[in-house]
Amino acid sequence: MRRDIERLFEFGTIAEKKELLRIWIAEMKLAPERREVVLTFRAPEPVMQEMVAGAGFEPATFGL
């Protein structure tokens, strides 16, 4: 599953990437005073097992 997701983010269309991120993002809040967007994720179990602290998942790089 992780390899398929990596391939989708590398070769998929912007629409496909956005759809996948919609599934994963539980909440999105704007913090204008800090000029930040705060995301709360709900990643599938197989993905969570592969993610480690500091691995750096950067959804902003996917054209949102």
PQR file with spaces between the fields and no chain letter, atoms N, CA, C, O and H, PARSE charges and radii, in Angstrom:
ATOM       1  N    MET     1       0.823   -1.186    0.000 -0.4000 1.5000
ATOM       2  CA   MET     1       0.000    0.000    0.000 -0.0000 2.0000
ATOM       3  C    MET     1       0.878    1.266    0.000  0.5500 1.7000
ATOM       4  O    MET     1       0.598    2.229   -0.713 -0.5500 1.4000
ATOM       5  N    ARG     2       1.926    1.240    0.801 -0.4000 1.5000
ATOM       6  CA   ARG     2       2.807    2.411    0.888 -0.0000 2.0000
ATOM       7  C    ARG     2       3.461    2.707   -0.468  0.5500 1.7000
ATOM       8  O    ARG     2       3.543    3.865   -0.877 -0.5500 1.4000
ATOM       9  H    ARG     2       2.153    0.457    1.380  0.4000 1.0000
ATOM      10  N    ARG     3       3.921    1.669   -1.157 -0.4000 1.5000
ATOM      11  CA   ARG     3       4.540    1.886   -2.472 -0.0000 2.0000
ATOM      12  C    ARG     3       3.540    2.439   -3.473  0.5500 1.7000
ATOM      13  O    ARG     3       3.880    3.302   -4.283 -0.5500 1.4000
ATOM      14  H    ARG     3       3.854    0.728   -0.824  0.4000 1.0000
ATOM      15  N    ASP     4       2.296    1.941   -3.420 -0.4000 1.5000
ATOM      16  CA   ASP     4       1.263    2.455   -4.320 -0.0000 2.0000
ATOM      17  C    ASP     4       0.994    3.935   -4.052  0.5500 1.7000
ATOM      18  O    ASP     4       0.811    4.720   -4.983 -0.5500 1.4000
ATOM      19  H    ASP     4       2.020    1.241   -2.762  0.4000 1.0000
ATOM      20  N    ILE     5       0.972    4.304   -2.777 -0.4000 1.5000
ATOM      21  CA   ILE     5       0.736    5.698   -2.411 -0.0000 2.0000
ATOM      22  C    ILE     5       1.892    6.575   -2.881  0.5500 1.7000
ATOM      23  O    ILE     5       1.675    7.669   -3.401 -0.5500 1.4000
ATOM      24  H    ILE     5       1.121    3.667   -2.021  0.4000 1.0000
ATOM      25  N    GLU     6       3.115    6.096   -2.700 -0.4000 1.5000
ATOM      26  CA   GLU     6       4.279    6.855   -3.164 -0.0000 2.0000
ATOM      27  C    GLU     6       4.225    7.061   -4.672  0.5500 1.7000
ATOM      28  O    GLU     6       4.540    8.146   -5.162 -0.5500 1.4000
ATOM      29  H    GLU     6       3.292    5.207   -2.278  0.4000 1.0000
ATOM      30  N    ARG     7       3.828    6.024   -5.414 -0.4000 1.5000
ATOM      31  CA   ARG     7       3.714    6.146   -6.867 -0.0000 2.0000
ATOM      32  C    ARG     7       2.624    7.134   -7.258  0.5500 1.7000
ATOM      33  O    ARG     7       2.783    7.905   -8.204 -0.5500 1.4000
ATOM      34  H    ARG     7       3.572    5.143   -5.016  0.4000 1.0000
ATOM      35  N    LEU     8       1.513    7.105   -6.521 -0.4000 1.5000
ATOM      36  CA   LEU     8       0.430    8.041   -6.809 -0.0000 2.0000
ATOM      37  C    LEU     8       0.905    9.479   -6.619  0.5500 1.7000
ATOM      38  O    LEU     8       0.626   10.335   -7.458 -0.5500 1.4000
ATOM      39  H    LEU     8       1.384    6.479   -5.753  0.4000 1.0000
ATOM      40  N    PHE     9       1.614    9.752   -5.536 -0.4000 1.5000
ATOM      41  CA   PHE     9       2.105   11.111   -5.309 -0.0000 2.0000
ATOM      42  C    PHE     9       3.180   11.509   -6.311  0.5500 1.7000
ATOM      43  O    PHE     9       3.350   12.693   -6.599 -0.5500 1.4000
ATOM      44  H    PHE     9       1.841    9.056   -4.854  0.4000 1.0000
ATOM      45  N    GLU    10       3.899   10.540   -6.837 -0.4000 1.5000
ATOM      46  CA   GLU    10       4.942   10.868   -7.811 -0.0000 2.0000
ATOM      47  C    GLU    10       4.371   11.050   -9.222  0.5500 1.7000
ATOM      48  O    GLU    10       4.771   11.966   -9.940 -0.5500 1.4000
ATOM      49  H    GLU    10       3.761    9.578   -6.602  0.4000 1.0000
ATOM      50  N    PHE    11       3.441   10.179   -9.614 -0.4000 1.5000
ATOM      51  CA   PHE    11       2.971   10.170  -11.000 -0.0000 2.0000
ATOM      52  C    PHE    11       1.501   10.523  -11.185  0.5500 1.7000
ATOM      53  O    PHE    11       1.051   10.709  -12.315 -0.5500 1.4000
ATOM      54  H    PHE    11       3.117    9.435   -9.031  0.4000 1.0000
ATOM      55  N    GLY    12       0.748   10.618  -10.097 -0.4000 1.5000
ATOM      56  CA   GLY    12      -0.688   10.867  -10.205 -0.0000 2.0000
ATOM      57  C    GLY    12      -1.000   12.304  -10.585  0.5500 1.7000
ATOM      58  O    GLY    12      -0.140   13.184  -10.542 -0.5500 1.4000
ATOM      59  H    GLY    12       1.114   10.467   -9.179  0.4000 1.0000
ATOM      60  N    THR    13      -2.251   12.514  -10.956 -0.4000 1.5000
ATOM      61  CA   THR    13      -2.699   13.871  -11.280 -0.0000 2.0000
ATOM      62  C    THR    13      -2.927   14.643   -9.986  0.5500 1.7000
ATOM      63  O    THR    13      -3.004   14.057   -8.907 -0.5500 1.4000
ATOM      64  H    THR    13      -2.950   11.799  -10.990  0.4000 1.0000
ATOM      65  N    ILE    14      -3.033   15.941  -10.103 -0.4000 1.5000
ATOM      66  CA   ILE    14      -3.316   16.787   -8.937 -0.0000 2.0000
ATOM      67  C    ILE    14      -4.649   16.361   -8.314  0.5500 1.7000
ATOM      68  O    ILE    14      -4.769   16.313   -7.090 -0.5500 1.4000
ATOM      69  H    ILE    14      -2.971   16.418  -10.980  0.4000 1.0000
ATOM      70  N    ALA    15      -5.641   16.054   -9.137 -0.4000 1.5000
ATOM      71  CA   ALA    15      -6.953   15.641   -8.625 -0.0000 2.0000
ATOM      72  C    ALA    15      -6.840   14.353   -7.802  0.5500 1.7000
ATOM      73  O    ALA    15      -7.476   14.233   -6.755 -0.5500 1.4000
ATOM      74  H    ALA    15      -5.543   16.092  -10.132  0.4000 1.0000
ATOM      75  N    GLU    16      -6.036   13.391   -8.268 -0.4000 1.5000
ATOM      76  CA   GLU    16      -5.851   12.138   -7.524 -0.0000 2.0000
ATOM      77  C    GLU    16      -5.147   12.384   -6.190  0.5500 1.7000
ATOM      78  O    GLU    16      -5.512   11.796   -5.172 -0.5500 1.4000
ATOM      79  H    GLU    16      -5.520   13.488   -9.118  0.4000 1.0000
ATOM      80  N    LYS    17      -4.152   13.242   -6.202 -0.4000 1.5000
ATOM      81  CA   LYS    17      -3.415   13.552   -4.975 -0.0000 2.0000
ATOM      82  C    LYS    17      -4.327   14.245   -3.958  0.5500 1.7000
ATOM      83  O    LYS    17      -4.299   13.925   -2.770 -0.5500 1.4000
ATOM      84  H    LYS    17      -3.855   13.719   -7.029  0.4000 1.0000
ATOM      85  N    LYS    18      -5.129   15.190   -4.433 -0.4000 1.5000
ATOM      86  CA   LYS    18      -6.045   15.887   -3.535 -0.0000 2.0000
ATOM      87  C    LYS    18      -7.070   14.932   -2.935  0.5500 1.7000
ATOM      88  O    LYS    18      -7.391   15.024   -1.751 -0.5500 1.4000
ATOM      89  H    LYS    18      -5.152   15.450   -5.398  0.4000 1.0000
ATOM      90  N    GLU    19      -7.580   14.021   -3.751 -0.4000 1.5000
ATOM      91  CA   GLU    19      -8.575   13.065   -3.245 -0.0000 2.0000
ATOM      92  C    GLU    19      -7.990   12.184   -2.148  0.5500 1.7000
ATOM      93  O    GLU    19      -8.644   11.939   -1.135 -0.5500 1.4000
ATOM      94  H    GLU    19      -7.319   13.946   -4.713  0.4000 1.0000
ATOM      95  N    LEU    20      -6.768   11.709   -2.342 -0.4000 1.5000
ATOM      96  CA   LEU    20      -6.119   10.888   -1.324 -0.0000 2.0000
ATOM      97  C    LEU    20      -5.914   11.688   -0.035  0.5500 1.7000
ATOM      98  O    LEU    20      -6.151   11.178    1.060 -0.5500 1.4000
ATOM      99  H    LEU    20      -6.236   11.908   -3.165  0.4000 1.0000
ATOM     100  N    LEU    21      -5.480   12.925   -0.168 -0.4000 1.5000
ATOM     101  CA   LEU    21      -5.268   13.755    1.020 -0.0000 2.0000
ATOM     102  C    LEU    21      -6.574   14.073    1.733  0.5500 1.7000
ATOM     103  O    LEU    21      -6.591   14.199    2.957 -0.5500 1.4000
ATOM     104  H    LEU    21      -5.288   13.340   -1.057  0.4000 1.0000
ATOM     105  N    ARG    22      -7.666   14.204    0.990 -0.4000 1.5000
ATOM     106  CA   ARG    22      -8.971   14.431    1.631 -0.0000 2.0000
ATOM     107  C    ARG    22      -9.339   13.257    2.533  0.5500 1.7000
ATOM     108  O    ARG    22      -9.934   13.448    3.593 -0.5500 1.4000
ATOM     109  H    ARG    22      -7.652   14.102   -0.005  0.4000 1.0000
ATOM     110  N    ILE    23      -8.990   12.068    2.120 -0.4000 1.5000
ATOM     111  CA   ILE    23      -9.265   10.873    2.919 -0.0000 2.0000
ATOM     112  C    ILE    23      -8.429   10.899    4.196  0.5500 1.7000
ATOM     113  O    ILE    23      -8.906   10.505    5.260 -0.5500 1.4000
ATOM     114  H    ILE    23      -8.507   11.913    1.259  0.4000 1.0000
ATOM     115  N    TRP    24      -7.195   11.357    4.091 -0.4000 1.5000
ATOM     116  CA   TRP    24      -6.253   11.314    5.215 -0.0000 2.0000
ATOM     117  C    TRP    24      -6.381   12.460    6.195  0.5500 1.7000
ATOM     118  O    TRP    24      -6.056   12.294    7.370 -0.5500 1.4000
ATOM     119  H    TRP    24      -6.808   11.677    3.227  0.4000 1.0000
ATOM     120  N    ILE    25      -6.845   13.619    5.751 -0.4000 1.5000
ATOM     121  CA   ILE    25      -6.876   14.790    6.630 -0.0000 2.0000
ATOM     122  C    ILE    25      -8.203   14.832    7.369  0.5500 1.7000
ATOM     123  O    ILE    25      -9.269   14.933    6.762 -0.5500 1.4000
ATOM     124  H    ILE    25      -7.110   13.755    4.796  0.4000 1.0000
ATOM     125  N    ALA    26      -8.116   14.752    8.692 -0.4000 1.5000
ATOM     126  CA   ALA    26      -9.309   14.785    9.523 -0.0000 2.0000
ATOM     127  C    ALA    26      -9.784   16.214    9.758  0.5500 1.7000
ATOM     128  O    ALA    26     -10.985   16.478    9.818 -0.5500 1.4000
ATOM     129  H    ALA    26      -7.250   14.670    9.185  0.4000 1.0000
ATOM     130  N    GLU    27      -8.828   17.134    9.891 -0.4000 1.5000
ATOM     131  CA   GLU    27      -9.186   18.512   10.200 -0.0000 2.0000
ATOM     132  C    GLU    27      -8.109   19.460    9.677  0.5500 1.7000
ATOM     133  O    GLU    27      -6.918   19.147    9.693 -0.5500 1.4000
ATOM     134  H    GLU    27      -7.852   16.920    9.842  0.4000 1.0000
ATOM     135  N    MET    28      -8.558   20.622    9.214 -0.4000 1.5000
ATOM     136  CA   MET    28      -7.630   21.645    8.739 -0.0000 2.0000
ATOM     137  C    MET    28      -8.056   22.965    9.364  0.5500 1.7000
ATOM     138  O    MET    28      -9.201   23.389    9.211 -0.5500 1.4000
ATOM     139  H    MET    28      -9.526   20.875    9.202  0.4000 1.0000
ATOM     140  N    LYS    29      -7.141   23.608   10.063 -0.4000 1.5000
ATOM     141  CA   LYS    29      -7.438   24.888   10.712 -0.0000 2.0000
ATOM     142  C    LYS    29      -6.435   25.936   10.240  0.5500 1.7000
ATOM     143  O    LYS    29      -5.253   25.651   10.044 -0.5500 1.4000
ATOM     144  H    LYS    29      -6.211   23.263   10.187  0.4000 1.0000
ATOM     145  N    LEU    30      -6.934   27.143   10.064 -0.4000 1.5000
ATOM     146  CA   LEU    30      -6.062   28.254    9.728 -0.0000 2.0000
ATOM     147  C    LEU    30      -5.656   28.964   11.018  0.5500 1.7000
ATOM     148  O    LEU    30      -6.486   29.197   11.896 -0.5500 1.4000
ATOM     149  H    LEU    30      -7.894   27.375   10.222  0.4000 1.0000
ATOM     150  N    ALA    31      -4.397   29.298   11.121 -0.4000 1.5000
ATOM     151  CA   ALA    31      -3.875   30.052   12.252 -0.0000 2.0000
ATOM     152  C    ALA    31      -3.264   31.336   11.682  0.5500 1.7000
ATOM     153  O    ALA    31      -2.047   31.431   11.528 -0.5500 1.4000
ATOM     154  H    ALA    31      -3.722   29.109   10.408  0.4000 1.0000
ATOM     155  N    PRO    32      -4.119   32.332   11.367 -0.5600 1.5000
ATOM     156  CA   PRO    32      -3.629   33.523   10.679  0.2800 2.0000
ATOM     157  C    PRO    32      -2.606   34.327   11.481  0.5500 1.7000
ATOM     158  O    PRO    32      -1.718   34.949   10.899 -0.5500 1.4000
ATOM     159  N    GLU    33      -2.720   34.320   12.790 -0.4000 1.5000
ATOM     160  CA   GLU    33      -1.766   35.089   13.586 -0.0000 2.0000
ATOM     161  C    GLU    33      -0.356   34.550   13.455  0.5500 1.7000
ATOM     162  O    GLU    33       0.611   35.299   13.589 -0.5500 1.4000
ATOM     163  H    GLU    33      -3.442   33.815   13.262  0.4000 1.0000
ATOM     164  N    ARG    34      -0.229   33.242   13.191 -0.4000 1.5000
ATOM     165  CA   ARG    34       1.089   32.632   12.979 -0.0000 2.0000
ATOM     166  C    ARG    34       1.360   32.382   11.506  0.5500 1.7000
ATOM     167  O    ARG    34       2.436   31.911   11.138 -0.5500 1.4000
ATOM     168  H    ARG    34      -1.015   32.634   13.083  0.4000 1.0000
ATOM     169  N    ARG    35       0.381   32.698   10.660 -0.4000 1.5000
ATOM     170  CA   ARG    35       0.476   32.459    9.218 -0.0000 2.0000
ATOM     171  C    ARG    35       0.768   30.986    8.924  0.5500 1.7000
ATOM     172  O    ARG    35       1.669   30.653    8.155 -0.5500 1.4000
ATOM     173  H    ARG    35      -0.494   33.081   10.958  0.4000 1.0000
ATOM     174  N    GLU    36      -0.023   30.114    9.563 -0.4000 1.5000
ATOM     175  CA   GLU    36       0.150   28.668    9.424 -0.0000 2.0000
ATOM     176  C    GLU    36      -1.172   27.996    9.147  0.5500 1.7000
ATOM     177  O    GLU    36      -2.240   28.541    9.426 -0.5500 1.4000
ATOM     178  H    GLU    36      -0.755   30.385   10.188  0.4000 1.0000
ATOM     179  N    VAL    37      -1.081   26.806    8.593 -0.4000 1.5000
ATOM     180  CA   VAL    37      -2.218   25.906    8.454 -0.0000 2.0000
ATOM     181  C    VAL    37      -1.894   24.686    9.304  0.5500 1.7000
ATOM     182  O    VAL    37      -0.843   24.068    9.140 -0.5500 1.4000
ATOM     183  H    VAL    37      -0.214   26.364    8.366  0.4000 1.0000
ATOM     184  N    VAL    38      -2.803   24.342   10.214 -0.4000 1.5000
ATOM     185  CA   VAL    38      -2.598   23.209   11.113 -0.0000 2.0000
ATOM     186  C    VAL    38      -3.452   22.041   10.611  0.5500 1.7000
ATOM     187  O    VAL    38      -4.671   22.161   10.485 -0.5500 1.4000
ATOM     188  H    VAL    38      -3.657   24.844   10.347  0.4000 1.0000
ATOM     189  N    LEU    39      -2.800   20.915   10.328 -0.4000 1.5000
ATOM     190  CA   LEU    39      -3.494   19.735    9.827 -0.0000 2.0000
ATOM     191  C    LEU    39      -3.505   18.634   10.875  0.5500 1.7000
ATOM     192  O    LEU    39      -2.507   18.398   11.555 -0.5500 1.4000
ATOM     193  H    LEU    39      -1.810   20.817   10.430  0.4000 1.0000
ATOM     194  N    THR    40      -4.655   17.956   10.999 -0.4000 1.5000
ATOM     195  CA   THR    40      -4.766   16.763   11.831 -0.0000 2.0000
ATOM     196  C    THR    40      -5.021   15.600   10.884  0.5500 1.7000
ATOM     197  O    THR    40      -6.004   15.603   10.143 -0.5500 1.4000
ATOM     198  H    THR    40      -5.466   18.147   10.446  0.4000 1.0000
ATOM     199  N    PHE    41      -4.141   14.608   10.906 -0.4000 1.5000
ATOM     200  CA   PHE    41      -4.233   13.485    9.974 -0.0000 2.0000
ATOM     201  C    PHE    41      -4.973   12.300   10.565  0.5500 1.7000
ATOM     202  O    PHE    41      -4.998   12.113   11.781 -0.5500 1.4000
ATOM     203  H    PHE    41      -3.342   14.605   11.507  0.4000 1.0000
ATOM     204  N    ARG    42      -5.571   11.507    9.704 -0.4000 1.5000
ATOM     205  CA   ARG    42      -6.123   10.199   10.037 -0.0000 2.0000
ATOM     206  C    ARG    42      -5.652    9.238    8.940  0.5500 1.7000
ATOM     207  O    ARG    42      -6.406    8.910    8.023 -0.5500 1.4000
ATOM     208  H    ARG    42      -5.551   11.658    8.716  0.4000 1.0000
ATOM     209  N    ALA    43      -4.442    8.809    9.043 -0.4000 1.5000
ATOM     210  CA   ALA    43      -3.845    7.936    8.032 -0.0000 2.0000
ATOM     211  C    ALA    43      -4.268    6.490    8.274  0.5500 1.7000
ATOM     212  O    ALA    43      -4.478    6.096    9.422 -0.5500 1.4000
ATOM     213  H    ALA    43      -3.830    9.076    9.788  0.4000 1.0000
ATOM     214  N    PRO    44      -4.397    5.689    7.209 -0.5600 1.5000
ATOM     215  CA   PRO    44      -4.716    4.275    7.349  0.2800 2.0000
ATOM     216  C    PRO    44      -3.641    3.537    8.156  0.5500 1.7000
ATOM     217  O    PRO    44      -2.476    3.935    8.150 -0.5500 1.4000
ATOM     218  N    GLU    45      -4.022    2.498    8.826 -0.4000 1.5000
ATOM     219  CA   GLU    45      -3.119    1.728    9.695 -0.0000 2.0000
ATOM     220  C    GLU    45      -1.817    1.310    9.004  0.5500 1.7000
ATOM     221  O    GLU    45      -0.752    1.523    9.582 -0.5500 1.4000
ATOM     222  H    GLU    45      -4.969    2.175    8.831  0.4000 1.0000
ATOM     223  N    PRO    46      -1.843    0.725    7.795 -0.5600 1.5000
ATOM     224  CA   PRO    46      -0.573    0.336    7.158  0.2800 2.0000
ATOM     225  C    PRO    46       0.376    1.512    6.949  0.5500 1.7000
ATOM     226  O    PRO    46       1.594    1.352    7.025 -0.5500 1.4000
ATOM     227  N    VAL    47      -0.171    2.672    6.691 -0.4000 1.5000
ATOM     228  CA   VAL    47       0.655    3.849    6.481 -0.0000 2.0000
ATOM     229  C    VAL    47       1.227    4.320    7.815  0.5500 1.7000
ATOM     230  O    VAL    47       2.404    4.672    7.895 -0.5500 1.4000
ATOM     231  H    VAL    47      -1.160    2.803    6.630  0.4000 1.0000
ATOM     232  N    MET    48       0.412    4.329    8.847 -0.4000 1.5000
ATOM     233  CA   MET    48       0.873    4.776   10.169 -0.0000 2.0000
ATOM     234  C    MET    48       2.019    3.897   10.665  0.5500 1.7000
ATOM     235  O    MET    48       2.939    4.400   11.310 -0.5500 1.4000
ATOM     236  H    MET    48      -0.545    4.043    8.782  0.4000 1.0000
ATOM     237  N    GLN    49       1.982    2.616   10.382 -0.4000 1.5000
ATOM     238  CA   GLN    49       3.043    1.710   10.822 -0.0000 2.0000
ATOM     239  C    GLN    49       4.367    2.053   10.146  0.5500 1.7000
ATOM     240  O    GLN    49       5.431    1.813   10.718 -0.5500 1.4000
ATOM     241  H    GLN    49       1.235    2.208    9.858  0.4000 1.0000
ATOM     242  N    GLU    50       4.314    2.608    8.943 -0.4000 1.5000
ATOM     243  CA   GLU    50       5.529    2.940    8.195 -0.0000 2.0000
ATOM     244  C    GLU    50       6.074    4.324    8.526  0.5500 1.7000
ATOM     245  O    GLU    50       7.252    4.603    8.306 -0.5500 1.4000
ATOM     246  H    GLU    50       3.450    2.802    8.479  0.4000 1.0000
ATOM     247  N    MET    51       5.214    5.187    9.052 -0.4000 1.5000
ATOM     248  CA   MET    51       5.638    6.559    9.332 -0.0000 2.0000
ATOM     249  C    MET    51       6.389    6.606   10.658  0.5500 1.7000
ATOM     250  O    MET    51       6.018    5.926   11.615 -0.5500 1.4000
ATOM     251  H    MET    51       4.257    4.960    9.231  0.4000 1.0000
ATOM     252  N    VAL    52       7.422    7.394   10.708 -0.4000 1.5000
ATOM     253  CA   VAL    52       8.180    7.576   11.937 -0.0000 2.0000
ATOM     254  C    VAL    52       8.292    9.061   12.220  0.5500 1.7000
ATOM     255  O    VAL    52       8.165    9.877   11.307 -0.5500 1.4000
ATOM     256  H    VAL    52       7.723    7.946    9.931  0.4000 1.0000
ATOM     257  N    ALA    53       8.523    9.418   13.453 -0.4000 1.5000
ATOM     258  CA   ALA    53       8.650   10.827   13.821 -0.0000 2.0000
ATOM     259  C    ALA    53       9.772   11.469   13.020  0.5500 1.7000
ATOM     260  O    ALA    53      10.870   10.923   12.913 -0.5500 1.4000
ATOM     261  H    ALA    53       8.626    8.756   14.195  0.4000 1.0000
ATOM     262  N    GLY    54       9.483   12.621   12.466 -0.4000 1.5000
ATOM     263  CA   GLY    54      10.494   13.351   11.714 -0.0000 2.0000
ATOM     264  C    GLY    54      10.686   12.890   10.286  0.5500 1.7000
ATOM     265  O    GLY    54      11.597   13.358    9.603 -0.5500 1.4000
ATOM     266  H    GLY    54       8.591   13.065   12.553  0.4000 1.0000
ATOM     267  N    ALA    55       9.832   11.967    9.814 -0.4000 1.5000
ATOM     268  CA   ALA    55       9.990   11.452    8.455 -0.0000 2.0000
ATOM     269  C    ALA    55       9.666   12.519    7.418  0.5500 1.7000
ATOM     270  O    ALA    55      10.174   12.480    6.298 -0.5500 1.4000
ATOM     271  H    ALA    55       9.092   11.587   10.369  0.4000 1.0000
ATOM     272  N    GLY    56       8.816   13.475    7.798 -0.4000 1.5000
ATOM     273  CA   GLY    56       8.544   14.604    6.901 -0.0000 2.0000
ATOM     274  C    GLY    56       7.536   14.327    5.823  0.5500 1.7000
ATOM     275  O    GLY    56       7.905   14.109    4.669 -0.5500 1.4000
ATOM     276  H    GLY    56       8.403   13.507    8.708  0.4000 1.0000
ATOM     277  N    PHE    57       6.275   14.332    6.173 -0.4000 1.5000
ATOM     278  CA   PHE    57       5.208   14.227    5.185 -0.0000 2.0000
ATOM     279  C    PHE    57       4.748   15.644    4.888  0.5500 1.7000
ATOM     280  O    PHE    57       4.198   16.309    5.765 -0.5500 1.4000
ATOM     281  H    PHE    57       5.975   14.509    7.110  0.4000 1.0000
ATOM     282  N    GLU    58       4.960   16.112    3.678 -0.4000 1.5000
ATOM     283  CA   GLU    58       4.707   17.511    3.327 -0.0000 2.0000
ATOM     284  C    GLU    58       3.597   17.642    2.287  0.5500 1.7000
ATOM     285  O    GLU    58       3.881   17.737    1.093 -0.5500 1.4000
ATOM     286  H    GLU    58       5.407   15.571    2.965  0.4000 1.0000
ATOM     287  N    PRO    59       2.325   17.649    2.727 -0.5600 1.5000
ATOM     288  CA   PRO    59       1.244   17.748    1.742  0.2800 2.0000
ATOM     289  C    PRO    59       1.271   19.028    0.923  0.5500 1.7000
ATOM     290  O    PRO    59       0.755   19.050   -0.194 -0.5500 1.4000
ATOM     291  N    ALA    60       1.856   20.087    1.447 -0.4000 1.5000
ATOM     292  CA   ALA    60       1.892   21.350    0.702 -0.0000 2.0000
ATOM     293  C    ALA    60       2.668   21.209   -0.601  0.5500 1.7000
ATOM     294  O    ALA    60       2.463   21.997   -1.524 -0.5500 1.4000
ATOM     295  H    ALA    60       2.276   20.069    2.354  0.4000 1.0000
ATOM     296  N    THR    61       3.537   20.239   -0.691 -0.4000 1.5000
ATOM     297  CA   THR    61       4.336   20.054   -1.904 -0.0000 2.0000
ATOM     298  C    THR    61       3.541   19.354   -3.002  0.5500 1.7000
ATOM     299  O    THR    61       4.044   19.185   -4.113 -0.5500 1.4000
ATOM     300  H    THR    61       3.704   19.600    0.060  0.4000 1.0000
ATOM     301  N    PHE    62       2.311   18.944   -2.708 -0.4000 1.5000
ATOM     302  CA   PHE    62       1.533   18.195   -3.679 -0.0000 2.0000
ATOM     303  C    PHE    62       0.536   19.076   -4.412  0.5500 1.7000
ATOM     304  O    PHE    62      -0.451   18.571   -4.948 -0.5500 1.4000
ATOM     305  H    PHE    62       1.902   19.081   -1.806  0.4000 1.0000
ATOM     306  N    GLY    63       0.771   20.374   -4.448 -0.4000 1.5000
ATOM     307  CA   GLY    63      -0.052   21.264   -5.269 -0.0000 2.0000
ATOM     308  C    GLY    63      -1.368   21.650   -4.659  0.5500 1.7000
ATOM     309  O    GLY    63      -2.303   21.973   -5.392 -0.5500 1.4000
ATOM     310  H    GLY    63       1.573   20.784   -4.013  0.4000 1.0000
ATOM     311  N    LEU    64      -1.486   21.633   -3.351 -0.4000 1.5000
ATOM     312  CA   LEU    64      -2.759   22.035   -2.747 -0.0000 2.0000
ATOM     313  C    LEU    64      -2.897   23.508   -2.795  0.5500 1.7000
ATOM     314  O    LEU    64      -3.903   24.049   -2.335 -0.5500 1.4000
ATOM     315  H    LEU    64      -0.727   21.370   -2.756  0.4000 1.0000
